[in-house]
Amino acid sequence: MGLVQFIADLFSPSSKPRSGSDPRHALGRRGEKLAAKFLRKNGHKILCKNFRPKAGGEVDIVCRDTATNELVFAEVKTRSQEGWGRPADAVTRDKEELIARGARRWIRLLDRQDVCYRFDIIEIIIGDSEEPHINQIKAAFCLPENRRR
């Protein structure tokens, strides 16, 4: 088993369906599936979905951008309409820190502190009848040097 698969298996939730029938959760799961498909079509290798280390943090999708050879920690934000503002606007400083905490844990497990990485946001708007609109914001946020480790 490769290191990436080991990390993914160790920290990701099981593949059991989530309980509850909240339509927002269903919309979010659909958005994450669309985002993974979009990323694969655009030259990214998906390494892990829903990375949730026990020490805290969370990353929706961990992937590698094959064009730049960067590790990408992607946050997926899905909306059913644009009336509530851009999906990326929901990524607050607290959410960025949560994502960064998960990213730092992933990087520590790789035991390669020199890896190039970035934080992307994948915005998805799923309307009633039209094709979903997907927008990738590359390097949507970064960490100050003193918070990188």
Secondary structure as GFF3:
##gff-version 3
##sequence-region A 1 149
A	DSSP	alpha_helix	3	11	.	.	.	ID=ss1
A	DSSP	alpha_helix	23	41	.	.	.	ID=ss2
A	DSSP	beta_strand	44	51	.	.	.	ID=ss3
A	DSSP	beta_strand	59	65	.	.	.	ID=ss4
A	DSSP	beta_strand	70	79	.	.	.	ID=ss5
A	DSSP	three_ten_helix	82	84	.	.	.	ID=ss6
A	DSSP	three_ten_helix	87	90	.	.	.	ID=ss7
A	DSSP	alpha_helix	93	110	.	.	.	ID=ss8
A	DSSP	beta_strand	117	125	.	.	.	ID=ss9
A	DSSP	beta_strand	133	141	.	.	.	ID=ss10
A	DSSP	three_ten_helix	145	147	.	.	.	ID=ss11
###
